[in-house]
Amino acid sequence: MSGRRFTIEVMNGVNLDQLGNRDPVLYGSMTLPELEGMLQQEGQALGLDVRCFQSNHEGDFIERLHSLRGEADGLLVNPGAWTHYAWALRDALEIAAVPAVEVHLSDPLTREPWRHQSVIGELCFQSVRGRGPDGYRDGLVLLRERLAGAQG
């Protein structure tokens, strides 16, 4: 791995601040602060600088995506329910122009039919679904490999 530390933005969308209160069968029992702490530690171990952001406000989420260009090397993103219908989010991700991994704690493809569409999927080089918090770890590894490989 290169000596350069990559900056990874982890963005969690609508209702993900309610982890720990939501159905533990689907979402586990870890709270968002616990998840973010785990990602900070995992990022450190991988040689990554991890920044975390969460919002229940689509406009704030989009503004944050706009700010990533030139500020983050990669993105780990779980938009929550916005994944399935928020086309403005898709456009903002395209504008951000950073390598992105889509992550979901549960597997939307095994749930209600309306959850099967991802408006951001085509802009992400990988999607990790149904692995709980481990999926976020997987996403960090995928981003590190992608970014290190792009460096040559």
Backbone as a chain_set.jsonl record, in Angstrom:
{"seq": "MSGRRFTIEVMNGVNLDQLGNRDPVLYGSMTLPELEGMLQQEGQALGLDVRCFQSNHEGDFIERLHSLRGEADGLLVNPGAWTHYAWALRDALEIAAVPAVEVHLSDPLTREPWRHQSVIGELCFQSVRGRGPDGYRDGLVLLRERLAGAQG", "coords": {"N": [[0.849, -1.19, 0.0], [0.438, 2.239, -0.697], [2.184, 5.089, 0.744], [0.581, 7.263, 1.051], [-2.197, 8.65, 2.704], [-5.54, 8.063, 2.263], [-8.568, 9.932, 2.11], [-11.689, 9.106, 3.218], [-15.073, 9.572, 2.875], [-17.845, 8.798, 4.797], [-21.147, 8.447, 4.332], [-24.289, 8.542, 5.706], [-27.721, 8.216, 5.283], [-31.194, 9.055, 5.478], [-32.983, 8.203, 8.391], [-30.964, 6.601, 9.417], [-29.791, 7.525, 11.674], [-31.281, 6.399, 13.587], [-30.458, 3.878, 14.158], [-30.201, 1.075, 16.272], [-32.604, 1.588, 17.427], [-34.236, 0.642, 15.506], [-35.63, -2.208, 13.723], [-33.949, -4.911, 14.921], [-33.44, -7.322, 13.64], [-33.272, -6.739, 10.947], [-31.495, -4.54, 10.895], [-29.602, -4.796, 12.884], [-28.124, -4.258, 16.186], [-26.388, -2.243, 16.698], [-25.632, 1.15, 17.347], [-25.682, 4.307, 15.54], [-23.513, 6.079, 16.392], [-21.821, 4.092, 17.48], [-21.299, 2.534, 15.199], [-19.978, 4.461, 13.62], [-17.713, 4.9, 15.229], [-16.519, 2.37, 15.079], [-15.899, 2.385, 12.362], [-14.066, 4.478, 12.233], [-11.939, 3.342, 13.691], [-11.418, 1.055, 12.117], [-10.75, 2.3, 9.719], [-8.405, 3.632, 10.498], [-6.754, 1.402, 10.961], [-6.537, 0.517, 8.364], [-5.125, 2.513, 7.206], [-6.504, 4.777, 6.427], [-8.12, 7.969, 6.394], [-11.048, 8.578, 7.918], [-14.104, 10.154, 7.598], [-17.251, 10.948, 8.951], [-20.71, 11.391, 8.202], [-24.111, 12.189, 8.685], [-27.48, 12.652, 7.733], [-30.94, 13.505, 7.917], [-32.063, 15.092, 6.119], [-32.62, 15.674, 2.877], [-31.649, 17.751, 1.212], [-29.443, 18.743, 2.705], [-27.854, 16.482, 2.625], [-27.301, 16.304, -0.097], [-25.94, 18.746, -0.469], [-23.66, 18.15, 1.019], [-22.589, 16.08, -0.536], [-21.967, 17.608, -2.819], [-19.818, 19.024, -1.802], [-17.72, 17.247, -1.715], [-16.015, 16.921, -3.905], [-12.68, 17.115, -4.611], [-12.192, 17.171, -1.903], [-12.494, 14.698, -0.717], [-11.263, 11.405, -1.197], [-12.646, 9.104, -1.702], [-15.891, 7.521, -1.353], [-18.153, 6.095, 0.884], [-21.35, 5.104, 0.908], [-24.586, 5.105, 2.276], [-27.622, 5.729, 1.514], [-30.041, 5.143, 2.742], [-33.59, 4.982, 2.575], [-33.714, 6.845, 0.511], [-32.199, 5.802, -1.493], [-33.832, 4.526, -3.326], [-35.416, 6.284, -4.755], [-34.527, 8.944, -4.941], [-33.646, 10.937, -7.173], [-32.282, 13.342, -7.421], [-30.249, 12.992, -5.634], [-28.754, 11.059, -6.955], [-27.827, 12.607, -9.111], [-26.253, 14.46, -7.7], [-24.292, 12.786, -6.676], [-23.033, 12.07, -9.025], [-21.968, 14.563, -9.746], [-20.166, 14.9, -7.632], [-18.147, 13.118, -8.306], [-16.381, 11.101, -7.254], [-14.803, 7.975, -6.456], [-17.103, 5.516, -5.466], [-18.727, 3.411, -3.074], [-21.652, 1.714, -2.594], [-23.537, 0.926, 0.244], [-25.503, -1.223, 2.27], [-27.118, -2.134, 5.237], [-29.074, -4.171, 5.509], [-30.319, -6.461, 3.008], [-31.576, -5.008, 0.314], [-32.617, -6.262, -1.942], [-33.885, -8.534, -1.125], [-36.107, -7.738, 0.088], [-39.069, -5.641, 0.207], [-40.586, -5.056, -3.017], [-40.344, -2.352, -3.926], [-37.952, -1.556, -2.915], [-36.004, -2.597, -4.521], [-34.857, -1.144, -6.58], [-32.028, 0.904, -7.207], [-31.119, 4.167, -7.352], [-28.592, 5.149, -7.412], [-26.874, 3.121, -7.994], [-25.595, 2.607, -10.524], [-23.577, 4.462, -10.524], [-21.824, 3.727, -8.618], [-18.951, 1.806, -7.95], [-19.129, -0.568, -6.693], [-21.45, -2.533, -4.791], [-22.454, -3.286, -1.54], [-24.371, -5.423, 0.227], [-26.575, -6.439, 2.85], [-24.826, -7.352, 4.839], [-24.679, -6.292, 7.317], [-22.97, -4.314, 9.811], [-20.455, -5.245, 9.027], [-20.454, -4.964, 6.295], [-19.856, -2.284, 5.866], [-17.185, -2.237, 6.665], [-16.166, -3.914, 4.666], [-16.629, -2.243, 2.485], [-14.852, -0.124, 3.003], [-12.404, -1.455, 2.643], [-12.625, -2.155, -0.065], [-12.635, 0.416, -1.222], [-10.083, 1.364, -0.444], [-8.444, -0.464, -1.849], [-9.162, 0.138, -4.496], [-8.406, 2.862, -4.712], [-5.639, 2.756, -4.114], [-4.814, 1.146, -6.202], [-5.362, 2.806, -8.351], [-3.414, 4.664, -8.056], [-1.195, 3.424, -8.921]], "CA": [[0.0, 0.0, 0.0], [1.146, 3.512, -0.79], [2.32, 5.84, 1.973], [-0.45, 8.312, 1.09], [-3.451, 8.332, 3.395], [-6.73, 8.489, 1.533], [-9.698, 10.404, 2.903], [-12.947, 8.46, 2.844], [-16.289, 10.121, 3.475], [-18.91, 7.83, 5.027], [-22.39, 9.216, 4.395], [-25.489, 7.792, 6.044], [-28.897, 9.033, 5.017], [-32.425, 9.142, 6.243], [-33.333, 7.24, 9.44], [-29.842, 5.817, 9.929], [-29.513, 7.989, 13.038], [-32.14, 5.616, 14.469], [-29.919, 2.535, 14.392], [-30.336, 0.731, 17.685], [-34.039, 1.673, 17.691], [-34.935, 0.002, 14.387], [-35.73, -3.666, 13.772], [-32.602, -5.477, 15.006], [-33.289, -8.428, 12.686], [-32.859, -6.143, 9.669], [-30.473, -3.504, 10.995], [-28.675, -5.054, 13.976], [-28.349, -3.5, 17.417], [-25.372, -1.202, 16.804], [-26.106, 2.514, 17.115], [-24.865, 5.041, 14.575], [-22.209, 6.447, 16.97], [-20.993, 2.887, 17.583], [-20.874, 2.214, 13.829], [-18.978, 5.45, 13.217], [-16.504, 4.616, 15.986], [-15.924, 1.187, 14.471], [-15.338, 2.768, 11.063], [-12.864, 5.265, 12.519], [-10.89, 2.386, 14.065], [-11.101, 0.241, 10.934], [-10.043, 3.183, 8.796], [-7.052, 3.82, 11.031], [-6.019, 0.159, 10.707], [-6.327, 0.408, 6.917], [-4.373, 3.665, 6.72], [-7.46, 5.714, 5.832], [-8.768, 8.987, 7.216], [-12.489, 8.378, 7.749], [-14.997, 11.216, 8.094], [-18.627, 10.459, 8.944], [-21.777, 12.385, 8.071], [-25.466, 11.643, 8.602], [-28.554, 13.64, 7.716], [-32.297, 13.122, 7.525], [-32.52, 16.149, 5.224], [-32.065, 15.379, 1.552], [-30.88, 18.898, 0.736], [-28.159, 18.744, 3.405], [-27.101, 15.338, 2.106], [-26.845, 16.698, -1.438], [-24.909, 19.776, -0.288], [-22.436, 17.475, 1.457], [-22.035, 15.434, -1.737], [-21.353, 18.662, -3.642], [-18.564, 19.482, -1.196], [-16.708, 16.192, -1.703], [-15.066, 17.025, -5.021], [-11.434, 17.712, -4.166], [-12.082, 17.084, -0.443], [-12.474, 13.286, -0.326], [-10.759, 10.525, -2.249], [-13.634, 8.072, -1.947], [-17.158, 7.658, -0.644], [-18.939, 4.945, 1.298], [-22.634, 5.78, 1.033], [-25.838, 4.404, 2.536], [-28.645, 6.775, 1.54], [-31.3, 4.699, 3.322], [-34.699, 4.887, 1.626], [-33.454, 7.705, -0.651], [-31.591, 4.942, -2.515], [-34.804, 3.965, -4.246], [-36.223, 7.259, -5.494], [-34.008, 10.32, -4.869], [-32.86, 11.174, -8.386], [-31.374, 14.471, -7.176], [-29.097, 12.391, -4.969], [-27.977, 10.438, -8.02], [-27.142, 13.678, -9.838], [-25.227, 15.027, -6.814], [-23.192, 11.818, -6.636], [-22.323, 12.217, -10.297], [-21.217, 15.819, -9.642], [-19.059, 14.684, -6.688], [-17.109, 12.479, -9.131], [-15.404, 10.342, -6.471], [-15.135, 6.552, -6.42], [-18.099, 5.294, -4.416], [-19.285, 2.101, -2.768], [-22.982, 1.749, -1.978], [-23.618, -0.09, 1.293], [-26.786, -1.352, 2.971], [-27.055, -3.102, 6.333], [-29.897, -5.295, 5.075], [-30.248, -6.643, 1.552], [-32.825, -4.509, -0.27], [-33.118, -7.159, -2.993], [-34.677, -9.598, -0.498], [-37.184, -7.067, 0.803], [-40.199, -5.196, -0.606], [-40.192, -4.76, -4.397], [-39.973, -0.95, -4.15], [-36.563, -1.382, -2.478], [-35.083, -3.28, -5.437], [-34.181, -0.166, -7.44], [-31.074, 1.853, -6.636], [-30.867, 5.251, -8.305], [-27.154, 5.46, -7.411], [-26.108, 1.91, -8.254], [-24.742, 2.675, -11.72], [-22.465, 5.382, -10.267], [-20.958, 3.116, -7.605], [-18.217, 0.702, -8.562], [-19.474, -1.791, -5.964], [-22.534, -2.448, -3.819], [-22.346, -4.296, -0.493], [-25.711, -5.494, 0.804], [-26.97, -7.53, 3.72], [-23.726, -7.842, 5.682], [-24.675, -5.543, 8.564], [-21.813, -3.425, 9.937], [-19.314, -5.778, 8.28], [-20.513, -4.426, 4.938], [-19.136, -1.013, 5.873], [-15.765, -2.608, 6.662], [-15.876, -4.393, 3.309], [-16.602, -1.066, 1.628], [-13.584, 0.585, 3.221], [-11.342, -2.239, 1.993], [-12.803, -1.991, -1.512], [-12.183, 1.764, -1.576], [-8.62, 1.428, -0.318], [-7.858, -1.213, -2.975], [-9.426, 0.892, -5.724], [-7.606, 4.082, -4.704], [-4.232, 2.377, -4.19], [-4.608, 0.653, -7.57], [-5.387, 3.961, -9.283], [-2.153, 5.385, -7.906], [-0.166, 2.708, -9.684]], "C": [[0.883, 1.237, 0.0], [1.216, 4.187, 0.579], [1.26, 6.921, 2.119], [-1.684, 7.814, 1.832], [-4.605, 8.901, 2.587], [-7.803, 8.923, 2.516], [-10.975, 9.796, 2.352], [-14.08, 9.13, 3.611], [-17.297, 8.98, 3.601], [-20.186, 8.633, 5.226], [-23.569, 8.278, 4.632], [-26.69, 8.715, 5.942], [-30.024, 8.844, 6.005], [-32.647, 7.915, 7.141], [-32.156, 6.424, 9.974], [-29.362, 6.331, 11.282], [-30.336, 7.205, 14.058], [-31.671, 4.173, 14.641], [-29.881, 2.281, 15.896], [-31.782, 0.798, 18.127], [-34.857, 0.945, 16.629], [-34.894, -1.51, 14.549], [-34.338, -4.301, 13.791], [-32.378, -6.655, 14.064], [-32.775, -7.894, 11.355], [-31.607, -5.291, 9.803], [-29.437, -3.742, 12.089], [-28.962, -4.158, 15.171], [-27.348, -2.359, 17.603], [-25.996, 0.169, 16.532], [-25.214, 3.192, 16.071], [-23.54, 5.504, 15.185], [-21.274, 5.25, 17.127], [-20.448, 2.48, 16.211], [-19.779, 3.171, 13.373], [-17.654, 5.237, 13.947], [-15.77, 3.403, 15.424], [-15.24, 1.541, 13.156], [-14.087, 3.629, 11.23], [-11.699, 4.333, 12.843], [-10.456, 1.547, 12.865], [-10.333, 1.069, 9.911], [-8.609, 3.4, 9.222], [-6.192, 2.596, 10.723], [-5.689, -0.015, 9.225], [-5.507, 1.565, 6.353], [-5.241, 4.688, 6.018], [-7.875, 6.763, 6.857], [-10.261, 8.904, 6.919], [-13.233, 9.538, 8.39], [-16.425, 10.701, 7.957], [-19.621, 11.611, 8.928], [-23.097, 11.637, 8.02], [-26.439, 12.794, 8.561], [-29.863, 12.983, 7.327], [-32.885, 14.136, 6.547], [-31.831, 15.981, 3.872], [-31.217, 16.526, 1.02], [-29.512, 18.987, 1.392], [-27.254, 17.629, 2.885], [-26.507, 15.681, 0.744], [-25.767, 17.769, -1.344], [-23.585, 19.143, 0.143], [-21.785, 16.747, 0.276], [-21.346, 16.455, -2.634], [-19.985, 19.071, -3.107], [-17.432, 18.463, -1.293], [-15.656, 16.331, -2.788], [-13.821, 17.785, -4.559], [-11.206, 17.619, -2.661], [-11.999, 15.646, 0.056], [-11.977, 12.474, -1.513], [-11.773, 9.458, -2.633], [-14.821, 8.244, -1.031], [-17.752, 6.294, -0.363], [-20.308, 5.508, 1.644], [-23.784, 4.799, 1.25], [-26.924, 5.466, 2.627], [-29.925, 6.386, 2.269], [-32.36, 4.636, 2.232], [-34.521, 5.795, 0.404], [-32.86, 6.907, -1.812], [-32.56, 4.647, -3.643], [-35.565, 4.992, -5.082], [-35.609, 8.656, -5.623], [-33.061, 10.6, -6.036], [-31.925, 12.366, -8.236], [-30.107, 13.988, -6.469], [-28.177, 11.729, -5.995], [-27.175, 11.491, -8.776], [-26.02, 14.288, -8.995], [-24.033, 14.081, -6.695], [-22.37, 11.896, -7.92], [-21.451, 13.483, -10.283], [-20.001, 15.643, -8.729], [-17.878, 14.004, -7.369], [-15.993, 11.838, -8.306], [-15.787, 8.865, -6.541], [-16.032, 6.265, -5.226], [-18.479, 3.823, -4.315], [-20.617, 2.331, -2.075], [-23.042, 0.624, -0.947], [-24.995, -0.043, 1.945], [-26.651, -2.426, 4.035], [-27.856, -4.354, 6.009], [-29.719, -5.447, 3.563], [-31.566, -6.192, 0.937], [-33.436, -5.448, -1.311], [-33.935, -8.317, -2.434], [-35.881, -9.029, 0.244], [-38.292, -6.638, -0.161], [-39.732, -4.813, -2.013], [-39.758, -3.316, -4.627], [-38.536, -0.675, -3.726], [-35.552, -1.956, -3.475], [-34.339, -2.328, -6.36], [-33.216, 0.686, -6.634], [-30.791, 2.921, -7.683], [-29.386, 5.613, -8.367], [-26.286, 4.288, -7.85], [-25.153, 2.007, -9.432], [-23.544, 3.599, -11.541], [-21.483, 4.843, -9.234], [-20.233, 1.938, -8.246], [-18.49, -0.619, -7.859], [-20.654, -1.503, -5.051], [-22.378, -3.606, -2.837], [-23.67, -4.28, 0.252], [-25.83, -6.676, 1.764], [-25.881, -8.097, 4.61], [-23.649, -7.086, 7.01], [-23.477, -4.608, 8.606], [-20.579, -3.92, 9.181], [-19.294, -5.28, 6.84], [-19.807, -3.088, 4.813], [-17.627, -1.265, 5.872], [-15.343, -3.051, 5.263], [-15.741, -3.217, 2.344], [-15.323, -0.273, 1.777], [-12.428, -0.141, 2.528], [-11.425, -2.076, 0.478], [-12.314, -0.621, -1.982], [-10.673, 1.887, -1.504], [-7.961, 0.722, -1.491], [-8.012, -0.436, -4.277], [-8.512, 2.121, -5.814], [-6.113, 3.777, -4.819], [-3.898, 1.881, -5.59], [-4.568, 1.783, -8.582], [-4.097, 4.753, -9.205], [-1.022, 4.724, -8.676], [0.753, 2.066, -8.802]], "O": [[1.942, 1.264, 0.626], [0.412, 3.895, 1.465], [1.065, 7.444, 3.216], [-2.15, 6.696, 1.611], [-4.628, 10.091, 2.272], [-7.935, 8.365, 3.605], [-11.299, 9.95, 1.174], [-14.043, 9.238, 4.836], [-17.572, 8.279, 2.627], [-20.297, 9.408, 6.176], [-23.811, 7.349, 3.861], [-26.68, 9.839, 6.444], [-29.83, 8.525, 7.178], [-32.519, 6.768, 6.712], [-32.334, 5.629, 10.897], [-28.604, 5.645, 11.968], [-30.113, 7.332, 15.262], [-32.389, 3.343, 15.197], [-29.564, 3.173, 16.683], [-32.163, 0.141, 19.096], [-36.038, 0.666, 16.834], [-34.194, -2.027, 15.42], [-33.62, -4.24, 12.793], [-31.234, -6.958, 13.724], [-31.939, -8.526, 10.709], [-30.746, -5.313, 8.923], [-28.488, -2.969, 12.212], [-29.926, -3.392, 15.168], [-27.452, -1.594, 18.561], [-26.787, 0.327, 15.602], [-24.127, 2.704, 15.762], [-22.506, 5.336, 14.539], [-20.066, 5.379, 16.928], [-19.276, 2.126, 16.082], [-18.772, 2.746, 12.807], [-16.588, 5.379, 13.348], [-14.544, 3.411, 15.308], [-14.144, 1.062, 12.867], [-13.149, 3.513, 10.441], [-10.596, 4.515, 12.327], [-9.263, 1.357, 12.632], [-9.374, 0.586, 9.309], [-7.697, 3.356, 8.395], [-5.051, 2.724, 10.28], [-4.677, -0.623, 8.877], [-5.224, 1.598, 5.156], [-4.778, 5.39, 5.119], [-7.968, 6.472, 8.049], [-10.684, 9.136, 5.786], [-13.025, 9.865, 9.559], [-16.767, 10.082, 6.949], [-19.408, 12.654, 9.546], [-23.2, 10.583, 7.392], [-26.265, 13.794, 9.258], [-29.903, 12.045, 6.531], [-34.059, 14.052, 6.188], [-30.614, 16.129, 3.754], [-30.163, 16.287, 0.431], [-28.522, 19.273, 0.72], [-26.047, 17.813, 2.727], [-25.345, 15.38, 0.472], [-24.775, 17.705, -2.071], [-22.518, 19.552, -0.315], [-20.566, 16.796, 0.111], [-20.259, 16.195, -3.151], [-19.095, 19.427, -3.879], [-16.288, 18.792, -0.979], [-14.517, 15.901, -2.604], [-13.902, 18.949, -4.166], [-10.122, 17.959, -2.187], [-11.483, 15.404, 1.147], [-12.231, 12.808, -2.67], [-11.762, 8.964, -3.76], [-14.778, 9.003, -0.063], [-17.845, 5.445, -1.25], [-20.427, 6.306, 2.574], [-23.94, 3.815, 0.526], [-27.133, 6.046, 3.692], [-30.82, 7.22, 2.406], [-32.062, 4.278, 1.092], [-35.122, 5.536, -0.639], [-33.002, 7.291, -2.973], [-32.149, 4.529, -4.798], [-36.281, 4.623, -6.013], [-36.144, 9.48, -6.365], [-31.84, 10.511, -5.901], [-30.87, 12.396, -8.87], [-29.022, 14.526, -6.691], [-26.955, 11.837, -5.9], [-25.991, 11.299, -9.051], [-24.952, 14.6, -9.522], [-22.889, 14.53, -6.622], [-21.144, 11.797, -7.884], [-20.318, 13.459, -10.764], [-18.928, 16.174, -9.016], [-16.727, 14.289, -7.039], [-14.812, 12.005, -8.61], [-16.966, 8.537, -6.671], [-15.761, 6.713, -4.112], [-18.545, 3.098, -5.308], [-20.694, 3.059, -1.085], [-22.643, -0.504, -1.235], [-25.572, 1.026, 2.144], [-26.128, -3.507, 3.767], [-27.377, -5.471, 6.208], [-29.041, -4.64, 2.927], [-32.566, -6.905, 1.023], [-34.647, -5.424, -1.531], [-34.611, -9.013, -3.191], [-36.588, -9.754, 0.944], [-38.43, -7.221, -1.236], [-38.623, -4.308, -2.187], [-38.877, -3.075, -5.452], [-37.956, 0.333, -4.131], [-34.347, -1.803, -3.275], [-33.279, -2.685, -6.876], [-33.53, 1.134, -5.531], [-30.288, 2.623, -8.766], [-28.965, 6.315, -9.286], [-25.083, 4.453, -8.054], [-24.017, 1.538, -9.347], [-22.593, 3.533, -12.32], [-20.429, 5.438, -9.004], [-20.831, 1.165, -8.994], [-18.124, -1.679, -8.368], [-20.839, -0.376, -4.593], [-22.195, -4.755, -3.239], [-24.054, -3.266, 0.836], [-25.276, -7.751, 1.534], [-26.007, -9.223, 5.09], [-22.671, -7.219, 7.746], [-23.01, -4.153, 7.562], [-19.753, -3.118, 8.743], [-18.227, -5.186, 6.233], [-19.222, -2.787, 3.773], [-16.88, -0.589, 5.164], [-14.31, -2.626, 4.745], [-14.851, -3.198, 1.494], [-14.766, 0.201, 0.788], [-11.577, 0.491, 1.903], [-10.405, -1.881, -0.183], [-11.657, -0.513, -3.017], [-10.05, 2.453, -2.402], [-7.013, 1.25, -2.072], [-7.075, -0.369, -5.072], [-7.919, 2.386, -6.859], [-5.396, 4.467, -5.544], [-2.818, 2.164, -6.109], [-3.823, 1.721, -9.56], [-3.72, 5.433, -10.158], [-0.032, 5.361, -9.036], [1.692, 1.413, -9.257]]}, "num_chains": 1, "name": "protein.A"}
